[in-house]
């Protein structure tokens, strides 16, 4: 899929209809390619003389080659985006399930003097949010400069990461109530399911941290004097860097909270298992004295009291019952059962 945008007179972005390579005119400021076909890549090559990397090559880029400016002055950036799109939902999982696994996707940015090319494998929420914002142009930014499109997309990425961390914080507050409420935990909560949900949150937090660290590296690169060739973007880059720093700290806090809930839930599971084993251990102890008495009276001898006579069965049964009730009362007094 290939989508293109051109700047309006007031500086906002508007969609351009692309039916073929002949629609890729020079006024387009942003070319967005989503899992493009070879034909669409050829359109870009013919119209702008720009070779695009393949989606597979984006995953194989080494960390040292993710941000650079080539000999022609073209800026190349490959950065991670975190998404919880339903495209990555597990097979058989209902759509309303909130535990959709998060995925990290590499997006390539190629910045010319006149336009920006973006290449990605899937639709992303951050891109949709930026396009809606750029159409409204609430901040009155002149998107005729493609650098503002690049910075706007990075800001949308940061906003999405902030939303994901906020959702995780809300989930953790709810999970804390479920785990730490004794009545709810003992009667309703499935501790094994809670372990799974917390592990999924921990996985998402780890991927969010990866995206935040990667974004911090991108902003550090863009803050260099020769990266963008102008100082008019410095204030926005510094502001984004400060937001990244605060989100990294927030992510670390949430990670610690997840670890605390994981350890607490695992401790409750171990307590339940130990309690079950203890109950099974106490049962043989309660039955051992009656079994000993029954074994003694089962011996073939005449010297035992109450071994013969019409009342012997009643008396021996009373002795057995006393030996059974006695340990039970003692164990309850000790609060072992």
C-alpha atoms as one frame of an Amber mdcrd trajectory, in Angstrom:
protein
   0.000   0.000   0.000   1.236   3.460  -0.892  -0.176   6.678   0.535   0.985
  10.201  -0.176   0.366  13.649   1.306   0.869  17.193   0.137   0.918  20.468
   2.121  -2.032  22.832   1.870  -1.804  26.612   1.758  -2.148  26.850   5.547
   0.595  24.246   6.063  -1.502  21.213   7.015  -1.322  17.843   5.277  -3.906
  16.529   2.831  -4.240  13.078   1.254  -3.326  12.586  -2.382  -4.980   9.933
  -4.534  -2.364   7.535  -5.900  -3.447   5.229  -8.720  -0.056   4.802 -10.292
   3.448   6.169 -10.592   2.162   9.084 -12.661   0.408  10.447  -9.534   3.696
  10.823  -7.645   4.338  14.473  -8.468   6.971  16.758  -6.989   4.578  18.597
  -4.662   4.134  15.557  -2.404   5.956  16.049   0.885   5.379  12.629   2.492
   5.298   9.199   0.831   4.136   6.464   3.216   4.641   2.867   2.107   2.972
   0.021   4.030   4.258  -3.424   3.002   4.751  -2.098  -0.560   4.760  -4.294
  -3.604   7.650  -4.322  -6.064   5.516  -2.289  -8.444   4.953   0.445  -5.848
   8.645   0.557  -5.025   9.342   0.932  -8.740   6.929   3.894  -8.856   8.984
   5.639  -6.185  12.232   4.826  -7.973  10.952   6.171 -11.292   9.374   9.315
  -9.823  12.039  10.330  -7.308  15.060   8.185  -8.165  14.982   6.791  -4.627
  15.840   3.182  -3.812  13.964   1.789  -0.817  15.162  -0.957   1.543  13.208
  -4.188   1.781  11.226  -5.022   4.891  13.491  -7.986   5.589  16.598  -5.811
   5.422  15.106  -3.484   8.067  15.167  -6.312  10.603  18.797  -7.136   9.808
  20.199  -3.611  10.240  22.928  -3.463  12.858  22.534  -0.987  15.703  25.486
   1.065  14.460  23.861   1.662  11.053  20.391   2.726  12.136  20.971   6.501
  11.833  23.228   8.128   9.249  23.398  10.685   6.441  24.671   9.317   3.142
  26.963  10.960   0.585  23.998  12.594  -1.164  22.896  14.304   2.052  19.887
  12.005   2.521  19.057  11.196   6.150  18.329   7.527   6.965  16.704   6.506
  10.263  15.444   3.095  11.318  13.560   3.074  14.606  11.292   0.777  16.621
   7.559   1.271  17.062   5.533  -0.603  19.685   2.075  -1.725  18.653  -0.774
  -3.742  20.127  -2.633  -4.107  16.852  -5.101  -6.953  16.501  -3.019  -8.187
  13.556  -0.722  -9.724  16.171  -3.511 -11.284  18.230  -3.042 -14.943  19.029
  -5.104 -17.479  17.073  -8.378 -18.308  18.795  -8.160 -15.379  21.213 -11.396
 -13.339  21.423 -11.192  -9.775  20.145 -12.442  -8.277  23.385  -9.600  -9.886
  25.330  -7.332  -7.157  26.669  -4.237  -9.383  26.707  -3.302  -8.851  23.064
   0.425  -9.381  22.774   2.511  -6.341  21.890   4.980  -6.392  19.028   7.972
  -4.275  18.055   8.131  -3.189  14.422  10.970  -1.446  12.607  10.049   1.639
  10.572  12.427   3.280   8.102  12.535   7.055   7.561  14.321   8.483   4.528
  14.452  12.275   4.665  15.213  14.297   1.538  15.357  18.048   1.385  11.920
  18.130  -0.236  10.099  15.054   1.069  10.013  12.233   3.571   9.687   8.527
   2.757   8.473   6.074   5.413   8.514   2.309   5.053   6.777  -0.119   7.425
   5.288  -3.588   7.387   1.965  -2.953   9.158  -0.471  -0.175   9.918   0.421
   1.633  13.129  -1.691   3.655  15.545   0.952   6.375  15.836   0.865   7.068
  12.103  -2.925   7.280  12.081  -2.880   9.658  15.040  -0.277  11.906  13.410
  -2.177  12.059  10.124  -5.330  13.178  11.943  -3.330  15.805  13.846  -1.563
  17.027  10.687  -4.877  17.416   8.835  -6.202  19.638  11.630  -2.812  21.306
  12.157  -3.765  22.445  15.655  -0.238  23.716  16.341  -0.045  25.649  13.028
   3.106  23.875  11.894   4.258  24.323   8.323   4.405  20.764   7.021   5.852
  21.978   3.747   9.112  21.201   5.512   9.321  17.352   5.674  11.494  17.563
   8.793   8.420  18.627  10.756   6.668  15.518   9.455   9.534  13.392  10.779
   9.468  15.093  14.178   5.674  14.852  14.272   5.808  11.097  13.683   8.400
  10.688  16.446   6.163  12.711  18.753   3.192  10.495  17.840   5.330   7.462
  18.644   6.136   8.954  22.033   2.461   9.706  22.688   1.512   6.128  21.881
   4.177   4.787  24.247   2.839   7.120  26.951  -0.695   5.795  26.365   0.522
   2.195  26.578   2.337   2.876  29.855  -0.758   4.614  31.221  -2.902   1.585
  30.331  -0.384  -0.704  32.032  -0.479   1.499  35.141  -4.287   1.191  35.262
  -4.061  -2.595  34.828  -1.509  -2.837  37.632  -3.754  -0.861  39.980  -6.586
  -3.285  39.247  -4.355  -6.343  39.602  -2.968  -5.049  42.909  -6.498  -4.897
  44.321  -7.240  -8.419  43.114  -4.029  -9.946  44.470  -3.889  -8.148  47.824
  -7.590  -8.547  48.653  -7.673 -11.767  50.710 -11.331 -12.596  50.074 -11.141
 -11.964  46.340  -7.871 -13.866  46.027  -9.094 -16.924  47.946 -12.587 -17.188
  46.442 -12.443 -15.724  42.914  -8.944 -15.063  41.637  -7.133 -17.604  39.462
  -3.514 -17.109  40.509  -2.108 -18.966  37.501  -4.046 -16.672  35.172  -2.781
 -13.653  37.112   0.805 -14.845  36.625   0.178 -14.997  32.865  -1.332 -11.498
  32.756   1.540 -10.022  34.760   4.098 -11.759  32.545   2.434 -10.203  29.493
   2.645  -6.756  31.096   6.308  -7.328  31.900   6.922  -8.301  28.280   5.188
  -5.132  27.058   7.184  -2.972  29.472  10.422  -4.494  28.229   9.499  -3.743
  24.629   8.371  -0.218  25.568  11.751   0.379  27.194  13.474  -0.845  24.028
  11.463   1.641  21.941  12.132   4.485  24.376  15.877   3.865  24.464  15.891
   3.638  20.667  13.948   6.924  20.419  16.423   8.573  22.775  19.246   7.521
  20.466  17.360   8.920  17.460  16.840  12.270  19.184  20.485  12.388  20.269
  21.480  11.836  16.662  19.071  14.511  15.389  20.399  16.977  17.979  23.820
  16.942  16.327  24.555  20.155  14.420  24.871  18.503  10.988  22.009  16.038
  11.277  19.153  18.333  10.259  21.211  21.293   9.098  19.300  23.896  11.104
  18.803  24.988  14.704  15.085  25.732  14.344  14.273  22.175  15.413  16.434
  22.182  18.552  13.696  23.261  20.978  11.324  20.513  19.820  14.061  17.889
  19.975  14.995  18.938  23.532  11.343  18.775  24.580  10.950  15.303  23.106
  14.160  14.193  24.831  12.830  15.359  28.204   9.579  13.464  27.621  11.542
  10.332  26.730  13.575  10.626  29.922  10.439  10.891  32.085   8.827   7.921
  30.333  11.959   5.805  30.803  11.759   6.495  34.540   8.038   5.728  34.587
   8.653   2.480  32.707  11.261   1.465  35.308   8.773   2.187  38.118   6.064
   0.091  36.450   8.567  -2.705  35.859   9.366  -2.817  39.575   5.656  -2.903
  40.414   5.105  -5.804  38.021   7.997  -7.676  39.621   6.509  -7.024  43.067
   3.100  -8.397  42.017   4.733 -11.373  40.303   6.710 -12.211  43.439   3.643
 -11.692  45.646   1.425 -13.864  43.450   4.073 -16.583  43.281   4.356 -16.418
  47.074   0.603 -16.922  47.473   0.737 -19.886  45.087   3.553 -21.422  47.133
   1.583 -20.784  50.321  -1.469 -22.558  48.912   0.651 -25.507  47.782   2.368
 -25.728  51.170  -1.004 -25.554  52.908  -2.303 -28.424  50.775   0.777 -30.533
  51.483   0.507 -29.721  55.196  -3.103 -30.892  55.300  -2.166 -34.162  53.636
   0.725 -34.544  56.094  -1.547 -33.978  59.112  -4.108 -36.573  57.997  -1.762
 -39.595  58.445  -0.749 -38.197  61.844  -4.398 -38.111  62.934  -5.055 -41.637
  61.676  -1.866 -43.203  63.100  -3.071 -43.610  66.765  -6.434 -45.262  65.831
  -4.627 -47.527  63.372  -2.160 -48.536  66.127  -5.002 -49.387  68.527  -6.855
 -51.304  65.820  -3.670 -53.226  64.964  -3.089 -54.173  68.592  -6.654 -55.431
  69.020  -6.304 -57.320  65.771  -3.621 -59.546  67.341  -4.597 -63.125  68.227
  -4.226 -62.923  72.041  -6.500 -63.209  75.078  -4.649 -60.917  77.509  -5.888
 -57.610  76.055  -8.675 -55.866  77.976 -12.023 -55.721  76.171 -10.778 -58.411
  73.800 -13.854 -60.612  74.389 -17.386 -60.083  75.465 -20.538 -58.481  74.122
 -19.390 -54.932  74.924 -15.847 -55.308  73.563 -16.691 -53.859  70.149 -18.312
 -50.788  71.700 -15.420 -50.210  74.085 -12.737 -50.615  71.417 -14.663 -48.328
  69.080 -14.811 -45.692  71.835 -11.054 -45.996  72.339 -10.445 -45.619  68.609
 -12.719 -42.576  68.468 -10.936 -40.995  71.436  -7.549 -41.520  69.821  -8.879
 -39.889  66.628 -10.610 -36.899  68.257  -7.720 -36.173  70.620  -5.125 -35.373
  67.909  -7.767 -33.414  65.967  -8.438 -31.182  68.985  -4.696 -30.733  69.514
  -4.066 -29.809  65.869  -6.922 -27.319  65.909  -5.575 -25.810  69.143  -2.235
 -25.378  67.397  -4.090 -23.911  64.367  -2.505 -26.435  62.067  -5.865 -27.274
  60.484
